[in-house]
Amino acid sequence: MEMSSKTGVSKIAPAEGRLAVLTPGMGAVATTFFAGVEAIRKGVAKPIGSYTQMGQIRLGKRTENRHRAVGDLVPLAALEQLVFGGWDVFPENAYESARHARVLDQALLESLKEPLSRITPMPAVFDREFVRRLDGPNRKRGRNKRDLAEQLRQDIRDFKLEHSCARAVMVWCASTEVYTPPGEVHRSLKAFEQGLLENDPTISPSQIYTYAALRERVPYANGSPNVSVEMPCMQELSREMATPISGSDFKTGQTLLKTVIAPGLRNRQLGVAGWYSTNILGNRDGEVLDDPGSFKSKEVSKSGVLGDILSGDRYPDLYSDIHHVVRINYYPPRGDNKEGWDNIDIFGWLGYPMQIKVNFLCRDSILAAPIVLDLALFMDLAGRAGMRGIQEWLSFYFKAPLAQPGLRPEHDLSVQLLKLENTLRFFAREELINHLGLTYYGVDEAAEVA
Ligand SMILES: NC(=O)c1ccc[n+]([C@@H]2O[C@H](COP(=O)([O-])OP(=O)(O)OC[C@H]3O[C@@H](n4cnc5c(N)ncnc54)[C@H](O)[C@@H]3O)[C@@H](O)[C@H]2O)c1
């Protein structure tokens, strides 16, 4: 995480004017997000699950009893200022796509038909080599990948102009691509730009969107496990363009719980012998993940979590021999209402074994939509605060949080929240809270805020 000055944020530009929230992908997650914000604007729903809208943050010592709403502490764009746009290979508008996704009640959707119907997808940059289970007609043609990137850049400029937007942010809500580890072409910005010109087959569509966003100084958040913001070339570009990036893969259901339970077990020094996670899911995302190449991306982002939290290298007696299995099964009858099971084999004092079973009947897009909103608002804030490069303080939202090369990512949800809160206090020039707490017990720590 870098900033414009070594001493911190000098001045955050005000959130004036309209903010374009652009989503590559207008499927279940994106349309549930658009519809939710429209419903909240109409006053028929509350922004449940959104930290930017409902979160409270403590300031100063506990004895001061000072709490502020997040939006009162830092200058976030208001929901009324958001304008939605996106790209998709299917030409359906957001109302039609939301009907197809079957996440929201028909009656609610009918009441939002007018604003949702106005959101029509721009032609996508799409390549079946990277998403094998889908195909659609609404796609761009170009001389090479550089040309496709230029077309996306033009889309961003046109959208901002047409909708009189002062700024834009991009949050990837499109399908999970086939796993592509970084190669030579991703090693530097120069190599990547040459690769765009030469149509390098290892450059995926999501990387082309990331590139286009950053070149337009549009903050970019990656909601899928696609490998894009992780690439050295993208990190170089985000620094060069003084534009923030964050990722990857929205932390919603099973992994959210994993990053609550696993730190708890580790904090109490309880051992883990195995963690078996399986899911049934019947939406389009599940259909795409049924392809082994796309599943591989998801497996990588879902599996890293335990290794990092439980750190077998530091706790060899407790975690060096964990059997961690993650499965996703495409099962159409469930639609977006995913069911996740976790069986956790743990052991305690004298090695006695115990088990934990978790059965989470969740709604995938209902959990993801508020994350899209928070990321859009926080990435816009980061841009106005002069932040560039990796935004580690937004790890809270991701299954595979980005961290500076050489740094272990932070997965523990409560530590991620502390990091997020302290970053907001830092933005607001409030004292950071270290939770030491000795000051309440007569130990005179003048500088301590606990
Ligand atoms: N819902 C969750 O809980 C959750 C959690 C973490 C991550 N995600 C990720 O979010 C993404 C979206 O999930 P969803 O449930 O909305 O899926 P979805 O299949 O309903 O929607 C994805 C949309 O992206 C479109 N698309 C695919 N490639 C595209 C491209 N190159 N350009 C533009 N559009 C393209 C598809 O046509 C589809 O309409 C997936 O990658 C998913 O893995 C979802």
The ligand as an ORCA input file, in Angstrom:
! r2SCAN-3c Opt
* xyz 0 1
  N     -21.597    -15.160     -5.247
  C     -20.600    -15.367     -4.463
  O     -20.786    -15.664     -3.310
  C     -19.224    -15.199     -4.993
  C     -18.186    -15.243     -4.092
  C     -16.888    -15.076     -4.540
  C     -16.652    -14.862     -5.862
  N     -17.674    -14.861     -6.754
  C     -17.323    -14.681     -8.148
  O     -18.057    -13.611     -8.690
  C     -18.184    -13.847    -10.084
  C     -19.634    -13.630    -10.483
  O     -20.473    -14.598     -9.879
  P     -21.987    -14.719    -10.359
  O     -22.649    -15.641     -9.417
  O     -22.559    -13.373    -10.599
  O     -21.812    -15.471    -11.752
  P     -22.767    -15.386    -13.041
  O     -22.384    -16.534    -13.887
  O     -24.191    -15.236    -12.631
  O     -22.349    -14.025    -13.726
  C     -21.145    -13.848    -14.390
  C     -21.433    -13.123    -15.685
  O     -20.187    -12.801    -16.286
  C     -20.359    -12.896    -17.686
  N     -19.042    -12.984    -18.293
  C     -18.204    -14.046    -18.369
  N     -17.047    -13.684    -18.954
  C     -17.146    -12.358    -19.227
  C     -16.276    -11.422    -19.799
  N     -15.062    -11.762    -20.213
  N     -16.698    -10.139    -19.903
  C     -17.921     -9.770    -19.476
  N     -18.801    -10.628    -18.949
  C     -18.409    -11.905    -18.824
  C     -21.260    -14.090    -17.872
  O     -21.905    -14.042    -19.112
  C     -22.224    -13.940    -16.688
  O     -23.393    -13.233    -17.055
  C     -17.672    -15.270    -10.357
  O     -16.351    -15.217    -10.814
  C     -17.713    -15.876     -8.988
  O     -16.796    -16.938     -8.842
  C     -18.958    -15.011     -6.346
*
